[in-house]
Amino acid sequence: MRNLEWNEGMSVGVEAIDNDHKTLLSLINEVNEAINSSSTDAIVEDIFKRLEDYTKQHFAREELLMRQCRYNDLEDHKKQHQRFINKIPELRNHLLNANTIDVASETGLFLLNWLMNHIIVEDMSYAKTVHDHGLATSQHQERSLLKRIYCWIGKKIILDKRIFLSTLVPIIGLIILSMTILWHNFQEYDTTKHLLKLTDVIRNINTLSHNLQAERGLSTGYIVSKYKDFSSELKKHRKITDVAAKAYLQTLTELSPKLINKEMLIHVNNSEEWLKRLKAQRNMIDSQLSSIDNMQEYYSGLIESLVSVYDAMALLEIEADLMHNIIVISAIIKLKEATGLERALGTQILEKGQFTNIEFQKFSQLVGKQEGLLEIFEHASTSKQKTRWKLFVESEISIKVTKLELLIHDLATKGNLPDFDSNHWFEVMSSKIDQLKLLIEQLVVDMEINAKKKTNNLQMTLYTTAGVLLFLMLLTLSISWLLNQSILYPVRHLTNAMKRLAQGHRDVRFTDDYANDEIGEMIDAYEHSRRKLLQADISSAVKFQRQSFSLQQKHREKEQYQQLASIDFLTGAMNRRKFKELAKMELKRVKRYKKGLSLMMLDIDHFKKINDTHGHASGDCVLKAFYQTCNNSVRKTDIIARIGGEEFVILMPETSLKPASDLAERIRIEINNLEVKTEGITIKLTVSIGVTAWDATAGSIDVMVERADKALYKAKNTGRNRVITF
């Protein structure tokens, strides 16, 4: 029998009592060692004498300690102590007179059970009282002032009131201050906030129109090159345009109805209708069904519908500065669109190498339109915006564009454009468009800054009240935090204790007092669980000692069976000879104890065909898989044997016909679902099964085998892959 070791979870918090328990455990282990080693009677007598003397000393110390702390159940403990002292001589005599080691071991197991019950159930019941009277030797370290406050609040105020107070105080403060702030500032703030949303619309229109211009230019190049060039660039850019369109539509949904007048709503709906036709227009281009004029007309119309949204914004009832910003941005966006049309027209003309009068006229109109838009810009723009435009005009790209326009104009007057690179024209104009896009984004940022000036004034008011709000918030949060910590502190302690309990540690005990609320009940439940688990740990160890004797005996029997067993070398199942031997033994038990016995015969359907088709090696794999499936389905007490090539038999002790038939059906289903993979192929198989059970008319196993064989024969003749009972 294995000795038990001291577990710190058994400690009751008093060093002297814990040392007594350790000594008693050591003496009981000596008793078990004496039993295992078959020691002489004199040694056993000596151990029991020391056990009896020390037990009396231990009980005397315990009773003195309980008197000091005025323990209520002292008298019951004294009676329990006396009963065990009277039991010790009886146990000694029982051990000395035992005629087998099993009988002797009962004494050792009784002593272990008594000690564990004495420590965990009896002594731990007074451990808390001992600690409360300051008599425990394993005191907790001194807690900080803050933690003592947690515990005091937890003791004086029950849980639901703490939660109520921690919620009520900050809510009242927040409501009062929030209502004061919102009452004075909400209307102005709400208006300004909605105005700022316009900048998102402007920015998204700028991005979308820019991408549409680029897509129009790539589509022009794609068509002019007879659908050879710009194909991959066009596909990539379409995806970018789709993202921009989605962002634009999403921004429209976020606009406040206050900012959308009737005129603006018309242009917004118009732009959405144009966007719905974008996919169809692309399909026409990809199908080579769209001319350049039709394509450019669509894209220009779509971009114009977007720009019209800007024009409608200027009619909103908004501040003059914001309205001027919208006019300026609208002018630059229209200028950028005219530049995009100029790029597309120039690319188309340069690819052909010559101007027509109409084309020259359109080209000149686009250049003139840009000059007109610049006049609008100059009239409405601020000095800062004019400075930004001056930087743009003086940029290298702008100068290049001007030179190229003059060159095209001069060459066009001669009637042709010899050796003029259309790709260079496209790249330079695209750079100008990109810079215009950046300029627009800068103007949008300027507009945002102007719109935020008013919000800054509101913020100054908010900062004043924020100081008061912050002070009150800190006060309410401090109170709320303190109340919450009074809840969290014991909960965290309990959580840590439960984690250690789950890890197998039983040494965390609670010594603080808590109110009679949910947390107090949780801690009581934990302590009860800890004791029960500690008791179960020791009981399981004792039970292990008891079971070890039975396991050793079964192990010896198993070794004997293994020595006599005859196993089929291929599948691992028993062979016919061993099956008959074990079957006769089981039949004797059946006749003696009148218990059930069933038998099933199994035959793999069309096994010869498997061998003929796939070879004997595959057939061997099928037999192994078949046996393994059967073996996984039966109990350990059932006997499986291979009695022929593809014939198996299963003997089921203590089993009547109905459960045996049910088991056979489960095996049939498992075999039907089985897939045997071998040599790169998958083999499916089925099995026919005959089942019978022993009764008084079946005098021998041979008769049962014969009956099961008849049932199997019937299963084969009625379609296979089925179970038939006899």
Solvent accessible surface area in square Angstrom, and as a share of the most:
residue,aa,sasa,rsa
1,M,41,0.18
2,R,140,0.51
3,N,58,0.30
4,L,17,0.08
5,E,147,0.66
6,W,55,0.19
7,N,54,0.28
8,E,111,0.50
9,G,2,0.02
10,M,2,0.01
11,S,23,0.15
12,V,2,0.01
13,G,2,0.02
14,V,12,0.07
15,E,105,0.47
16,A,49,0.38
17,I,3,0.02
18,D,14,0.07
19,N,70,0.36
20,D,3,0.02
21,H,0,0.00
22,K,82,0.35
23,T,47,0.27
24,L,0,0.00
25,L,8,0.04
26,S,56,0.36
27,L,11,0.06
28,I,0,0.00
29,N,18,0.09
30,E,51,0.23
31,V,2,0.01
32,N,1,0.00
33,E,85,0.38
34,A,6,0.04
35,I,14,0.07
36,N,58,0.30
37,S,77,0.50
38,S,95,0.61
39,S,33,0.21
40,T,85,0.50
41,D,89,0.46
42,A,73,0.57
43,I,85,0.43
44,V,11,0.06
45,E,74,0.33
46,D,73,0.38
47,I,9,0.05
48,F,2,0.01
49,K,115,0.49
50,R,95,0.35
51,L,0,0.00
52,E,28,0.13
53,D,55,0.28
54,Y,49,0.19
55,T,0,0.00
56,K,93,0.40
57,Q,95,0.42
58,H,0,0.00
59,F,6,0.02
60,A,57,0.44
61,R,92,0.33
62,E,0,0.00
63,E,29,0.13
64,L,92,0.46
65,L,17,0.08
66,M,0,0.00
67,R,119,0.44
68,Q,97,0.43
69,C,1,0.00
70,R,192,0.70
71,Y,31,0.12
72,N,143,0.73
73,D,68,0.35
74,L,25,0.12
75,E,105,0.47
76,D,76,0.40
77,H,10,0.04
78,K,72,0.31
79,K,122,0.52
80,Q,58,0.26
81,H,4,0.02
82,Q,93,0.41
83,R,150,0.55
84,F,8,0.04
85,I,26,0.13
86,N,94,0.48
87,K,59,0.25
88,I,1,0.00
89,P,42,0.26
90,E,100,0.45
91,L,11,0.06
92,R,57,0.21
93,N,70,0.36
94,H,87,0.39
95,L,17,0.08
96,L,48,0.24
97,N,124,0.63
98,A,27,0.21
99,N,134,0.69
100,T,72,0.42
101,I,87,0.44
102,D,79,0.41
103,V,55,0.32
104,A,11,0.09
105,S,2,0.01
106,E,80,0.36
107,T,2,0.01
108,G,0,0.00
109,L,3,0.02
110,F,82,0.34
111,L,0,0.00
112,L,0,0.00
113,N,60,0.31
114,W,32,0.11
115,L,0,0.00
116,M,6,0.03
117,N,57,0.29
118,H,0,0.00
119,I,1,0.00
120,I,1,0.01
121,V,70,0.40
122,E,23,0.10
123,D,0,0.00
124,M,2,0.01
125,S,42,0.27
126,Y,0,0.00
127,A,6,0.05
128,K,70,0.30
129,T,35,0.20
130,V,0,0.00
131,H,31,0.14
132,D,84,0.43
133,H,89,0.40
134,G,53,0.51
135,L,61,0.30
136,A,10,0.08
137,T,83,0.48
138,S,62,0.40
139,Q,91,0.40
140,H,103,0.46
141,Q,161,0.72
142,E,147,0.66
143,R,76,0.28
144,S,61,0.39
145,L,118,0.59
146,L,77,0.38
147,K,87,0.37
148,R,101,0.37
149,I,58,0.30
150,Y,17,0.07
151,C,13,0.08
152,W,148,0.52
153,I,12,0.06
154,G,2,0.02
155,K,98,0.41
156,K,122,0.52
157,I,45,0.23
158,I,68,0.34
159,L,27,0.14
160,D,87,0.45
161,K,121,0.51
162,R,2,0.01
163,I,85,0.43
164,F,119,0.50
165,L,66,0.33
166,S,9,0.06
167,T,66,0.38
168,L,66,0.33
169,V,46,0.26
170,P,17,0.11
171,I,77,0.39
172,I,85,0.43
173,G,16,0.15
174,L,66,0.33
175,I,99,0.50
176,I,108,0.55
177,L,24,0.12
178,S,44,0.28
179,M,116,0.52
180,T,67,0.39
181,I,29,0.15
182,L,96,0.48
183,W,202,0.71
184,H,128,0.57
185,N,16,0.08
186,F,99,0.41
187,Q,130,0.58
188,E,83,0.37
189,Y,105,0.40
190,D,15,0.08
191,T,74,0.43
192,T,4,0.02
193,K,88,0.37
194,H,35,0.16
195,L,26,0.13
196,L,39,0.20
197,K,63,0.27
198,L,0,0.00
199,T,3,0.02
200,D,48,0.25
201,V,0,0.00
202,I,0,0.00
203,R,75,0.27
204,N,30,0.15
205,I,0,0.00
206,N,0,0.00
207,T,40,0.23
208,L,0,0.00
209,S,0,0.00
210,H,20,0.09
211,N,11,0.06
212,L,0,0.00
213,Q,0,0.00
214,A,18,0.14
215,E,0,0.00
216,R,0,0.00
217,G,1,0.01
218,L,21,0.10
219,S,0,0.00
220,T,0,0.00
221,G,3,0.03
222,Y,25,0.09
223,I,20,0.10
224,V,30,0.17
225,S,18,0.11
226,K,155,0.66
227,Y,51,0.19
228,K,155,0.66
229,D,76,0.39
230,F,48,0.20
231,S,41,0.26
232,S,66,0.43
233,E,88,0.40
234,L,3,0.02
235,K,124,0.53
236,K,142,0.60
237,H,32,0.14
238,R,23,0.09
239,K,144,0.61
240,I,90,0.46
241,T,0,0.00
242,D,66,0.34
243,V,105,0.60
244,A,8,0.07
245,A,12,0.09
246,K,155,0.66
247,A,42,0.33
248,Y,0,0.00
249,L,66,0.33
250,Q,100,0.44
251,T,10,0.06
252,L,14,0.07
253,T,104,0.60
254,E,85,0.38
255,L,12,0.06
256,S,11,0.07
257,P,117,0.73
258,K,152,0.64
259,L,14,0.07
260,I,46,0.23
261,N,47,0.24
262,K,165,0.70
263,E,75,0.34
264,M,0,0.00
265,L,85,0.42
266,I,96,0.49
267,H,39,0.17
268,V,9,0.05
269,N,70,0.36
270,N,60,0.31
271,S,0,0.00
272,E,54,0.24
273,E,96,0.43
274,W,50,0.17
275,L,18,0.09
276,K,146,0.62
277,R,125,0.45
278,L,10,0.05
279,K,149,0.63
280,A,59,0.46
281,Q,17,0.08
282,R,26,0.10
283,N,78,0.40
284,M,80,0.36
285,I,0,0.00
286,D,71,0.37
287,S,63,0.41
288,Q,107,0.47
289,L,132,0.66
290,S,5,0.03
291,S,54,0.35
292,I,24,0.12
293,D,96,0.50
294,N,81,0.42
295,M,0,0.00
296,Q,23,0.10
297,E,123,0.55
298,Y,10,0.04
299,Y,0,0.00
300,S,24,0.16
301,G,14,0.13
302,L,0,0.00
303,I,0,0.00
304,E,113,0.51
305,S,3,0.02
306,L,0,0.00
307,V,6,0.04
308,S,20,0.13
309,V,0,0.00
310,Y,0,0.00
311,D,57,0.30
312,A,1,0.01
313,M,0,0.00
314,A,20,0.16
315,L,117,0.58
316,L,16,0.08
317,E,181,0.81
318,I,30,0.15
319,E,100,0.45
320,A,61,0.48
321,D,97,0.50
322,L,10,0.05
323,M,61,0.27
324,H,77,0.34
325,N,5,0.03
326,I,1,0.00
327,I,55,0.28
328,V,0,0.00
329,I,0,0.00
330,S,7,0.04
331,A,4,0.03
332,I,0,0.00
333,I,0,0.00
334,K,59,0.25
335,L,3,0.02
336,K,0,0.00
337,E,15,0.07
338,A,0,0.00
339,T,0,0.00
340,G,0,0.00
341,L,38,0.19
342,E,0,0.00
343,R,6,0.02
344,A,0,0.00
345,L,10,0.05
346,G,1,0.01
347,T,4,0.02
348,Q,28,0.12
349,I,1,0.00
350,L,12,0.06
351,E,79,0.35
352,K,105,0.44
353,G,26,0.25
354,Q,99,0.44
355,F,23,0.10
356,T,65,0.38
357,N,135,0.69
358,I,124,0.63
359,E,22,0.10
360,F,57,0.24
361,Q,103,0.46
362,K,93,0.40
363,F,5,0.02
364,S,46,0.30
365,Q,108,0.48
366,L,21,0.11
367,V,37,0.21
368,G,37,0.35
369,K,104,0.44
370,Q,13,0.06
371,E,105,0.47
372,G,32,0.30
373,L,15,0.07
374,L,47,0.23
375,E,124,0.55
376,I,83,0.42
377,F,0,0.00
378,E,82,0.37
379,H,167,0.75
380,A,11,0.09
381,S,13,0.08
382,T,70,0.41
383,S,90,0.58
384,K,107,0.45
385,Q,5,0.02
386,K,80,0.34
387,T,77,0.45
388,R,60,0.22
389,W,22,0.08
390,K,124,0.53
391,L,121,0.60
392,F,17,0.07
393,V,66,0.38
394,E,99,0.45
395,S,26,0.17
396,E,119,0.53
397,I,31,0.16
398,S,12,0.08
399,I,81,0.41
400,K,80,0.34
401,V,3,0.01
402,T,68,0.40
403,K,133,0.56
404,L,18,0.09
405,E,27,0.12
406,L,109,0.54
407,L,78,0.39
408,I,2,0.01
409,H,81,0.36
410,D,78,0.41
411,L,28,0.14
412,A,11,0.09
413,T,92,0.53
414,K,151,0.64
415,G,42,0.40
416,N,75,0.39
417,L,7,0.04
418,P,80,0.51
419,D,156,0.81
420,F,31,0.13
421,D,81,0.42
422,S,12,0.08
423,N,82,0.42
424,H,81,0.36
425,W,0,0.00
426,F,26,0.11
427,E,108,0.48
428,V,8,0.05
429,M,0,0.00
430,S,23,0.15
431,S,37,0.24
432,K,18,0.08
433,I,2,0.01
434,D,66,0.34
435,Q,57,0.25
436,L,0,0.00
437,K,35,0.15
438,L,102,0.51
439,L,8,0.04
440,I,0,0.00
441,E,47,0.21
442,Q,80,0.35
443,L,1,0.00
444,V,1,0.00
445,V,69,0.40
446,D,9,0.05
447,M,0,0.00
448,E,32,0.14
449,I,86,0.44
450,N,52,0.27
451,A,15,0.12
452,K,95,0.40
453,K,122,0.52
454,K,82,0.35
455,T,15,0.09
456,N,75,0.38
457,N,104,0.53
458,L,14,0.07
459,Q,72,0.32
460,M,125,0.56
461,T,66,0.38
462,L,58,0.29
463,Y,138,0.52
464,T,103,0.60
465,T,43,0.25
466,A,41,0.32
467,G,44,0.43
468,V,86,0.50
469,L,44,0.22
470,L,108,0.54
471,F,132,0.55
472,L,57,0.28
473,M,49,0.22
474,L,102,0.51
475,L,90,0.45
476,T,11,0.06
477,L,90,0.45
478,S,64,0.41
479,I,69,0.35
480,S,12,0.08
481,W,121,0.42
482,L,53,0.26
483,L,15,0.08
484,N,55,0.28
485,Q,19,0.08
486,S,0,0.00
487,I,24,0.12
488,L,65,0.32
489,Y,40,0.15
490,P,1,0.01
491,V,47,0.27
492,R,136,0.50
493,H,55,0.24
494,L,12,0.06
495,T,61,0.35
496,N,77,0.39
497,A,0,0.00
498,M,88,0.39
499,K,121,0.51
500,R,73,0.27
501,L,10,0.05
502,A,92,0.71
503,Q,129,0.57
504,G,40,0.38
505,H,79,0.35
506,R,25,0.09
507,D,65,0.33
508,V,23,0.13
509,R,49,0.18
510,F,18,0.07
511,T,19,0.11
512,D,32,0.17
513,D,74,0.39
514,Y,37,0.14
515,A,13,0.10
516,N,145,0.74
517,D,11,0.06
518,E,93,0.42
519,I,3,0.02
520,G,11,0.11
521,E,107,0.48
522,M,86,0.38
523,I,13,0.06
524,D,98,0.51
525,A,58,0.45
526,Y,5,0.02
527,E,35,0.16
528,H,110,0.49
529,S,44,0.28
530,R,1,0.00
531,R,62,0.23
532,K,109,0.46
533,L,69,0.34
534,L,0,0.00
535,Q,48,0.21
536,A,53,0.41
537,D,50,0.26
538,I,14,0.07
539,S,51,0.33
540,S,66,0.43
541,A,19,0.15
542,V,4,0.02
543,K,117,0.50
544,F,94,0.39
545,Q,2,0.01
546,R,108,0.39
547,Q,81,0.36
548,S,21,0.13
549,F,44,0.18
550,S,54,0.35
551,L,102,0.51
552,Q,98,0.44
553,Q,86,0.38
554,K,125,0.53
555,H,101,0.45
556,R,123,0.45
557,E,78,0.35
558,K,117,0.49
559,E,74,0.33
560,Q,111,0.49
561,Y,91,0.35
562,Q,109,0.49
563,Q,149,0.66
564,L,108,0.54
565,A,35,0.27
566,S,22,0.14
567,I,92,0.47
568,D,20,0.11
569,F,190,0.79
570,L,31,0.15
571,T,14,0.08
572,G,35,0.33
573,A,1,0.01
574,M,42,0.19
575,N,45,0.23
576,R,111,0.40
577,R,136,0.50
578,K,3,0.01
579,F,3,0.01
580,K,78,0.33
581,E,61,0.27
582,L,18,0.09
583,A,0,0.00
584,K,120,0.51
585,M,67,0.30
586,E,27,0.12
587,L,12,0.06
588,K,133,0.56
589,R,100,0.36
590,V,6,0.03
591,K,89,0.38
592,R,165,0.60
593,Y,125,0.48
594,K,162,0.69
595,K,103,0.44
596,G,32,0.31
597,L,2,0.01
598,S,0,0.00
599,L,0,0.00
600,M,0,0.00
601,M,5,0.02
602,L,0,0.00
603,D,14,0.07
604,I,1,0.01
605,D,6,0.03
606,H,106,0.47
607,F,18,0.07
608,K,147,0.62
609,K,138,0.59
610,I,16,0.08
611,N,24,0.13
612,D,100,0.52
613,T,88,0.51
614,H,69,0.31
615,G,29,0.28
616,H,134,0.60
617,A,60,0.47
618,S,0,0.00
619,G,1,0.01
620,D,54,0.28
621,C,49,0.29
622,V,0,0.00
623,L,4,0.02
624,K,96,0.41
625,A,26,0.20
626,F,0,0.00
627,Y,30,0.11
628,Q,89,0.39
629,T,18,0.10
630,C,1,0.00
631,N,64,0.33
632,N,109,0.56
633,S,36,0.23
634,V,22,0.13
635,R,112,0.41
636,K,209,0.88
637,T,90,0.52
638,D,14,0.07
639,I,16,0.08
640,I,11,0.06
641,A,0,0.00
642,R,44,0.16
643,I,19,0.09
644,G,29,0.28
645,G,44,0.43
646,E,49,0.22
647,E,48,0.22
648,F,1,0.00
649,V,0,0.00
650,I,0,0.00
651,L,0,0.00
652,M,1,0.00
653,P,15,0.09
654,E,113,0.51
655,T,14,0.08
656,S,62,0.40
657,L,61,0.30
658,K,137,0.58
659,P,66,0.42
660,A,0,0.00
661,S,24,0.16
662,D,54,0.28
663,L,14,0.07
664,A,0,0.00
665,E,62,0.28
666,R,134,0.49
667,I,0,0.00
668,R,41,0.15
669,I,76,0.39
670,E,88,0.39
671,I,0,0.00
672,N,54,0.28
673,N,100,0.51
674,L,37,0.19
675,E,93,0.42
676,V,10,0.06
677,K,155,0.66
678,T,15,0.09
679,E,131,0.59
680,G,87,0.83
681,I,63,0.32
682,T,70,0.41
683,I,7,0.04
684,K,113,0.48
685,L,8,0.04
686,T,37,0.22
687,V,0,0.00
688,S,0,0.00
689,I,0,0.00
690,G,0,0.00
691,V,0,0.00
692,T,1,0.01
693,A,23,0.18
694,W,55,0.19
695,D,63,0.33
696,A,95,0.73
697,T,102,0.59
698,A,0,0.00
699,G,47,0.45
700,S,43,0.28
701,I,7,0.04
702,D,86,0.44
703,V,48,0.28
704,M,0,0.00
705,V,32,0.18
706,E,95,0.43
707,R,38,0.14
708,A,0,0.00
709,D,60,0.31
710,K,112,0.47
711,A,4,0.03
712,L,7,0.03
713,Y,148,0.56
714,K,114,0.48
715,A,0,0.00
716,K,36,0.15
717,N,96,0.49
718,T,62,0.36
719,G,54,0.52
720,R,85,0.31
721,N,46,0.24
722,R,95,0.35
723,V,30,0.17
724,I,37,0.19
725,T,60,0.35
726,F,111,0.46
